[in-house]
Amino acid sequence: MLRYEAVTKRFGPVLALDAITLECASGRTTALLGPSGCGKSTLLRLAVGLVRPDAGLIKVDGGTVGAASLEGLRRRIGYVIQEGGLFPHLDVHGNVTLLARHLGWDRARIGARYGELLELVKLPALVSRRLPDELSGGQRQRVSLMRALMLDPELLLLDEPLGALDPMIRHELQHDLKELFARLRRTVVLVTHDIAEAGVLGDELVLLRAGRIEQQGSLEELLDRPTSAFAREFVASQRGARELLDAPLRALPRTGG
């Protein structure tokens, strides 16, 4: 479980998070959505220790994220940054296995885990020696996910993992990720601007505005019962999402159910 307790974060004069309290339940997927600058990515960066809160606490499975705990915690957290962040000079195998090799895993253990991950993300072994710029956008995102999952983390953080993909590839990967989350049953927190994507992937949706939680609940609650003028405007700006979501949402299993 990931929990934020009255967390405040400023970047100079900008208030990124305003005493926010949020609990992301174990074994379920929490989707953070809202306009640019609302604090979504900052929440992920705080969880993995890339930035420190000005006030409040971040806890992962009861342990507080802080300087003394960072090294151990990061091995229990998989983090996929925007556009994947693969090292351009390393091939697929090198990118995925980098941290495991750094930690001294033996060749057999690395090979077994790497093979499991290829199957999990539906990539053929023949891509293993390709560099990132020799892959399609969808393949790069699958490799980034493999790298994040290499150490079998308890918590998976994804920052707009599909944002740079064309609509057809994005749609395919949304459903593959939904199946993967259901299979892994890990705690997942993802950032997106898109209600449709949040609805396909998330069990719990959290709409943020100016560093505060505007509304939290299911997709249906956000679409049908927005609790503020801002929530209504945000939904209205993406109203076409309802038609795209109705059938797939009923067909796909929920991660936590």
N, C-alpha and C positions, 0 to 999 in steps of 0.2 A: 504494500500500500504506500502511496505517496500522499503526503499531507503538507499543506502550507498553512501556517498559523500566524495570522495578522502580519503578513509580509509586506513591507514597503521597500521600494527601490526607486532611487532618483538617478538620472544621468544629467549632471549639471542642474540646470533649472527645470528640466523635464521630469515630471512625476510619472514614472512608467507603471508602478504598481502602488496602490493606495490601500494599505492595511488589509490585504486580501487573505481570506481564509477559504481553503478549498481542499476537499478530500477526494482523491482518485482511487476508487475501490480496487482491491486485489482481483486479478483474473478478469477484469473488464476493460473496455476501451472507452476512454474519456476524450472527446473531441473538443478542442478549444477553437472557437471561431469569433470573428469580429473584424472590423476594418484595420487597416495598417496603423501601427502605433498604439494599439489598445493594450499591449502587454503580453500577447500570446507567446512569442518566442522568448521573451525575458523569463517567463515561468519555466520553460525547458532549460534555459541556460543556468538558472539558479539551481535546478534540481541536480544538474551534473557538475556544479561547482565552478562554472566558467566565470560567473559573477557572484558577488556576495550581497546579501540583503543589507539594507541600512537598518532595518528593524524586523523582528519576527524570526520564525524558525521554519526550516524545511526538514521534513523527516521522511526517511525511506525505511519502511518496516520497523518503525519505532526508533531508529538511530538518526541522530541529528547530522545533517550535512554541514561539515565544517572542515577546517584545515587538517585536523588530526585524523579525520575519517575518510578524506577524499580518495586516497589511493585504493583503499579496499572497496569503497562504494562504487567507484568507476568501473571496477571489474564486474559489478553486479548490474550495471546499467548499459544498455545498448542505445546509441544515439545516432540518428540519421539527420544530418544537416541539410539545408536547402540545396537542391541540385546535386546531392550525394557526397560531394567533397572527396572523391577518389584521388589518390596520388597519381599524377599523370605518367610518372616514370616507372611505375610498377604495373605488372600485368594483373589479371583478375586474381590468380592464385596468391600473388604477392600481397595485394591489397587486403584480401580476406584473412590471410593467415599471419599478418604482420605482428599483431599483439600476442598471439599464441606463441609465435617463435621467440618474441622478446621475453615471454614468461618461462621459456624453457620446455615447452611441450615437446615430446619426442615425435619423430616422423610418423609413426604409426597412428598415434592419437590425432595428430593434425590431419592426416589423410582420411581417417574415418570420419572426423567431424566435417571436413570439407565436402566429402561425398554426400553426407546427410543433408548439408545445406544446399548443394546443387539440386538435389531432388526436391527439397522443401520449397525452393523458390522457382522451380521449373526451368532451370537452365541446363543446356547440354554441356558435357565435360569439354567439348572442343573449344569452348570460349576461354578456357583456363589460361592460355598463354597470350591472349589478346590484351592490348593496352586499352585504357578507357576510351581513347578517341577512335578506336576501332569497333566500338560497341554502339548499338542503337540507344536512344534515350531510355527506353524501357529496360533494356539489359543493364545499363548503368545503375538504374534504381534498384534492380534486383541484386546486383553485386553489392551495392551500399547496404542493403538489408542483410545480406550474408555476413558482411564485415561486422555489423552491429550485433548479429546473433552468434558470432563465432564462439564466444565464451559462455554461451547459454545463460544470458542475463535474466534476472527476475523482473526487471523493469525495462520497457522499450519506449524511447522517446523519438518521435518523428516530426520534424519541422517542415511542413509543406512538402512531403516526400514526392508528390505527383504534380506539383505546380507548374513545372516547365515542360510537361508532356503534351502532345497533341491530343484532342478529345477522344479519339478511338483507343489509343494506347492507354490513356488515363482511365477510361471506363473498364478496360480489361484488367488493369492492375488493381483497381478498386475492389473488384470481386475476388481476385486472387489474394489480396491482402485480407479481406474479410474471412476467407476460408483458412488462411494461415493463422490469423488471430484465434479463430475458434479451435484450431488444432493445438496451438501452443498453450492457450489458456494462461498467458502472461498478463501482467498489468501493462497496459499500453496508454500512452498519452500522445495525441497527435494534434498538430496545428494545421488549420485550413481556413481559407476565406469563404469556402463554398458550402452552402447548406446541404446540397445534394451529396457531396462527398462525406460530410459529417454524418449525414443520415445513414448512408450505406455502411460506414465503418464504425460509427460510435454507438455505444450503449447509452452513454450519458453525454449530452451536449451542454457546453458552457459558453454562453455568449458574453463577451467582454466589451466594455466601453471605458476608455480613459483609465485603465488600470483597476477597474472594479467589475464585479460580476453583475451583469444586467439581468440575466435570466439563466436558470439551470434546470434541466429536465430532459424529457424525451423530444424527439423530432416532432412528433404529433403535437405536443404541448406548445412548442415554439411556433409551429405553423398555424395552429388553430386557436391558441390562447396566449398570444404575446402579452406581456405584463406591463409594457411601457410604450410610449410613442417611439422611442428609438428602436425597440424590438420590432414593432410593427413596420417601421420604415426599412429596417434591415431585411425582414422577410419579404416585403413588397418588392425590394430591389432584385430579388432572386426568385420571384414568384413562379417562374417556369419550372423550378425544381420539383414542385409537387407532381407534375405529370411524369417526370423522369423517375421519381422515387416510388410511387404508389405500388406498382407491381413488383419491382425488385425487393423492396423492403419486406413484403409479405412472404416472398419466396426464400429469403436468406435467413439462416439461423442467427440468433443473437449470441455474442461471444460469451456472455456470462450465464446463459440460460440453457 
